[in-house]
Amino acid sequence: MSDAVDRVRNAAREIPLVRDHARTWRDNRYVYPVISRRAGGLSIGINLSPSKACNFHCVYCQVNRRCTPVAEKVDSGSPIGELNAMLDWVVSGQVWQDPHFAGVPKDLRRLNDIAFSGDGEPTLCRDFPNLVRLAGDARDLHRLKDVKIIVITNATRLHTQAFQRALPLLRDRNGEVWAKLDAGSAEHFTRVHRGSVPFKAVLANIESLAQVMPVVIQSCFFRLDGEGPSETEIELYIARLRHILEVGGRLKFVQVYSIARSPAEPSISALPDEELDAIAGHVRHALEDVPVATYYGADVQPQQPDSGQ
C-alpha cells in the first residue's frame, strides 16, 4: 500500500462525513453511503442489524448498547431493493451533487465497495448467504465488477454452515473478509469485547479462513482508562498474526487504527499518532511480507447517555 494512498486515507479523518459515519440514510432502513477512510472512498454499507443486535459489546464501539437489543428477521428483498436504488444513484453521479457529499475531495470520489457491516455482527443474519449472493448480483447488474463485496466481522461465526455457504460467493465476487483482531491475550480480548465466544475460537476461525482466502485483519488500539496496550500485549498480538502465517494462512494486509468517532464508553479515548505508528512499525518489522496500513484516530467525546436510559 503506497504512502500516497495512506495520506489520502488519513486526510479523510478530517472530513465531517468520516467522523460522523451514521448508518442511516433518509428513508432507508438497511443501506447507507459513507466516505470511509479505510476504503479510501465511498462505501455502500448494508446494515443487517438495525436493531443493534450483536454477540459482542466492545468497549470502543460507537453503537450505544445500554438498552438490550432485540434481533429481527431481515427480509432480503428490502435491503437489496435499497441497494439497487443506491447503486443507481451512485452510478449516475448524482451522489456527488447531493449537498451531503458535494464537499468530498476528488481523490475520494470513487466507489470502493459494498460492505456488510452496520450496528452489529452481520453474519448473525439468518439469510446472510442469500444476501451476499444478491448483493453480488446487484453489483454485476450495475456493471461494477471492480467493486468489492466486503464482510466486516468479529470472526465469531466464520465456522458456521451459513458463512461457509457464503464463502464461495465472496471468492467469486471479488470479495474480502475484514476480521477483527484487537488483542494478543485472552484477558485483553475478554476485557475489550465482553462476549461469550472464547478467544481461541476466534483465532481458530481466522486461521482456518486465511488458509482458504487472504484475510484483512482489523485491529483497533486505544486508551482504556487512560492506558494504551502494553508492550507484552502487542508482542502477543504480533505472535497471533505470525501463527496465522505459520499454519499456512494468508494475510492480505493489516489495518492498525484508533477510534475516530464517539465511543459509547467514557473510559475510551484515541491512541496518539506516535503510539499507533510504533505499533504499526513493530508489525511491519515482524511480518515483512504483510502490508500494514495505519489509520489515525481523532479526539472525540464519548456519547452522552440517552435521557430515557
C-alpha positions in Angstrom: 0.0 0.0 0.0 1.5 3.3 -1.1 2.4 6.3 1.0 0.1 8.4 -1.2 -2.9 6.2 -0.6 -2.1 6.3 3.2 -2.0 10.1 3.1 -5.3 10.3 1.3 -7.0 7.9 3.7 -5.7 9.6 6.8 -6.6 13.0 5.4 -10.2 11.7 5.3 -10.4 11.7 9.1 -10.7 15.5 9.0 -13.9 15.2 6.9 -17.0 15.5 9.0 -18.7 12.7 7.0 -15.9 10.3 8.1 -16.2 11.3 11.7 -20.0 11.1 11.7 -20.3 7.7 9.9 -24.0 7.5 10.5 -25.6 4.1 9.4 -28.8 5.7 8.4 -29.7 7.3 5.1 -33.0 9.2 4.7 -35.9 6.7 4.4 -33.6 3.6 4.1 -33.5 1.0 6.9 -30.6 -1.1 5.8 -28.4 0.6 3.1 -26.3 3.7 3.7 -23.5 5.6 1.9 -20.4 6.6 3.8 -17.0 8.1 3.0 -14.7 5.6 4.5 -11.1 6.4 5.4 -10.2 2.7 5.3 -11.8 2.2 1.9 -10.3 5.4 0.6 -13.6 6.5 -1.0 -17.3 5.7 -1.0 -18.5 2.6 0.7 -22.1 1.4 0.4 -22.9 -0.2 3.8 -25.6 -2.9 4.4 -26.6 -2.8 8.0 -28.1 -6.2 8.8 -28.5 -5.2 12.5 -30.7 -2.0 12.6 -31.9 -3.3 15.9 -28.3 -3.2 17.1 -28.2 -6.9 17.9 -24.6 -8.2 18.4 -22.8 -11.0 20.2 -20.1 -8.6 21.3 -20.3 -5.5 23.5 -17.0 -3.9 22.6 -15.8 -1.1 24.8 -14.8 1.1 21.9 -17.9 0.6 19.8 -19.8 3.8 18.8 -23.1 1.9 19.0 -24.9 2.6 22.2 -25.9 -0.8 23.6 -27.1 0.4 27.0 -30.6 -1.0 26.1 -30.7 -4.7 25.3 -31.3 -5.0 21.6 -33.7 -7.5 20.1 -32.7 -9.3 16.9 -35.1 -9.0 14.0 -35.7 -11.1 10.9 -34.4 -9.4 7.8 -36.4 -9.7 4.6 -33.8 -10.0 1.9 -35.9 -8.1 -0.6 -35.8 -4.9 1.5 -32.0 -4.3 1.8 -31.4 -5.5 -1.9 -34.1 -3.1 -3.1 -32.4 -0.3 -1.2 -29.0 -1.4 -2.6 -30.1 -1.3 -6.2 -31.6 2.2 -5.8 -28.4 3.3 -4.1 -26.2 1.9 -6.9 -28.4 3.7 -9.5 -27.8 6.9 -7.6 -24.0 6.4 -7.4 -23.5 5.2 -11.0 -25.5 8.2 -12.3 -23.1 10.5 -10.5 -25.9 12.2 -8.6 -24.3 11.3 -5.3 -21.6 13.9 -5.8 -24.3 16.6 -6.5 -26.1 15.9 -3.2 -25.3 18.5 -0.6 -24.3 15.8 1.8 -21.4 14.7 -0.5 -20.7 17.8 -2.6 -17.7 18.7 -0.5 -15.9 15.3 -0.8 -12.4 15.8 -2.4 -11.9 14.4 -5.9 -9.4 11.8 -4.5 -12.2 10.2 -2.5 -14.9 10.3 -5.2 -14.8 6.6 -6.1 -17.0 3.7 -5.2 -14.8 1.1 -3.4 -17.1 -1.5 -2.0 -20.4 -2.9 -0.9 -19.8 -3.7 2.8 -21.8 -5.9 5.1 -21.2 -4.1 8.4 -23.6 -2.0 10.4 -24.7 -1.8 14.1 -24.0 -5.5 14.9 -22.4 -8.7 13.7 -23.7 -9.2 10.1 -23.1 -12.9 10.0 -25.8 -13.3 12.7 -28.4 -12.7 10.0 -30.1 -16.0 9.1 -30.3 -15.0 5.4 -26.7 -13.9 5.2 -25.6 -16.3 2.3 -28.5 -15.3 0.2 -27.9 -11.6 0.8 -24.2 -12.0 -0.2 -25.4 -13.6 -3.5 -28.0 -10.9 -4.1 -25.5 -8.1 -3.4 -23.1 -9.6 -5.9 -25.9 -9.8 -8.4 -26.7 -6.1 -7.9 -23.1 -5.2 -8.3 -23.0 -7.1 -11.6 -26.2 -5.7 -12.8 -24.7 -2.2 -12.5 -21.5 -3.3 -14.2 -19.3 -2.7 -11.2 -17.1 -5.7 -11.5 -14.2 -4.0 -9.7 -16.3 -3.0 -6.7 -15.5 -5.3 -3.8 -18.0 -7.2 -1.7 -16.7 -6.9 1.9 -17.8 -8.6 5.1 -16.7 -6.8 8.3 -16.9 -9.3 11.0 -15.8 -10.1 14.6 -14.9 -13.6 13.3 -17.0 -15.4 15.8 -19.1 -17.2 13.2 -16.7 -18.0 10.3 -17.1 -21.7 11.2 -20.8 -21.8 10.7 -22.6 -23.5 7.8 -24.2 -20.2 6.9 -20.9 -18.4 6.5 -19.4 -21.4 4.7 -22.2 -21.3 2.1 -21.4 -17.6 1.6 -17.7 -18.1 1.2 -17.6 -19.3 -2.4 -19.9 -16.4 -3.3 -17.4 -14.0 -1.8 -14.4 -15.5 -3.5 -16.2 -15.4 -6.9 -17.3 -11.8 -6.5 -14.0 -10.0 -5.7 -14.9 -10.5 -2.0 -12.9 -9.7 1.1 -13.3 -10.6 4.8 -12.2 -8.0 7.2 -11.8 -9.9 10.5 -11.4 -8.2 13.9 -8.3 -9.0 16.0 -7.7 -6.4 18.7 -5.9 -8.5 21.2 -3.0 -10.8 21.8 -4.1 -12.3 25.1 -7.4 -13.9 26.2 -7.6 -11.5 29.1 -7.4 -8.4 27.0 -9.8 -9.9 24.4 -12.4 -10.5 27.1 -11.9 -7.1 28.6 -12.4 -5.4 25.2 -15.1 -7.4 23.6 -17.2 -8.6 26.5 -18.7 -11.5 24.6 -19.2 -15.2 25.3 -17.2 -16.6 22.4 -13.7 -17.7 23.6 -10.6 -16.0 22.2 -9.2 -19.3 21.0 -12.3 -19.9 18.9 -12.0 -16.6 17.2 -8.3 -17.3 16.5 -9.1 -20.7 15.1 -11.8 -19.2 12.8 -9.4 -16.6 11.4 -6.6 -19.2 10.9 -9.0 -21.6 9.0 -10.4 -18.8 6.8 -6.9 -17.5 6.0 -6.0 -20.9 4.6 -8.8 -20.6 2.1 -8.5 -17.0 1.1 -6.4 -14.0 2.1 -7.9 -12.2 5.1 -7.7 -8.5 6.0 -7.1 -8.0 9.8 -8.7 -5.1 11.5 -7.0 -4.0 14.7 -8.3 -1.2 16.9 -5.9 0.2 19.5 -6.9 2.8 22.0 -6.5 4.1 25.6 -8.7 2.3 28.1 -8.9 4.2 31.4 -6.0 6.4 30.2 -3.7 3.5 29.3 -2.8 2.1 25.9 -1.9 -1.6 25.2 1.2 -2.8 27.0 4.4 -4.0 25.2 3.6 -7.5 26.2 0.1 -7.3 24.7 1.5 -6.0 21.4 4.1 -8.8 21.3 1.4 -11.4 21.9 -0.8 -9.8 19.2 2.0 -10.0 16.7 2.6 -13.6 17.7 -1.0 -14.4 16.8 -0.5 -12.8 13.4 2.7 -14.8 12.9 1.0 -18.0 13.8 -1.7 -17.5 11.2 1.1 -17.4 8.6 2.9 -20.3 10.1 -0.1 -22.6 9.7 -0.4 -21.7 6.0 -2.8 -18.7 6.3 -2.5 -15.6 4.1 -3.0 -12.0 5.3 -3.9 -9.5 2.6 -3.0 -6.7 4.9 -3.3 -5.5 8.4 -5.3 -2.3 9.4 -3.9 -0.6 12.5 -6.2 2.1 13.6 -7.7 4.0 16.6 -11.1 5.4 17.3 -12.3 8.3 15.0 -15.9 8.5 16.2 -17.5 9.0 19.6 -17.4 5.8 21.7 -20.3 4.7 23.8 -18.0 4.1 26.8 -16.5 7.1 28.6 -13.3 5.2 29.5 -12.2 5.0 25.9 -10.0 7.6 24.0 -7.9 7.6 20.8 -4.3 6.4 20.9 -1.9 9.2 19.9 -0.5 9.1 16.4 3.1 8.3 17.5 1.9 5.4 19.6 -0.1 4.0 16.7 2.9 4.4 14.4 5.1 2.5 16.9 2.6 -0.4 16.9 2.4 -0.5 13.1 6.2 -0.3 13.0 6.5 -3.4 15.2 4.1 -5.3 13.0 5.9 -4.3 9.8 9.2 -5.4 11.3 7.9 -8.7 12.5 5.9 -9.5 9.3 7.9 -8.1 6.5 5.8 -9.6 3.7 2.5 -8.3 5.1 1.3 -4.8 4.1 0.3 -2.7 7.1 -2.0 0.4 6.8 -2.2 2.9 9.6 -5.4 5.0 10.2 -5.0 7.6 12.9 -7.7 8.4 15.5 -9.4 11.6 16.4 -10.1 13.5 19.6 -13.8 12.8 20.2 -16.1 13.0 23.2 -17.9 9.9 24.5 -21.6 9.7 23.8 -23.9 11.1 26.4 -26.4 8.6 27.9 -29.9 8.7 26.3 -32.3 10.6 28.5 -34.6 7.6 28.8 -31.9 5.2 30.0 
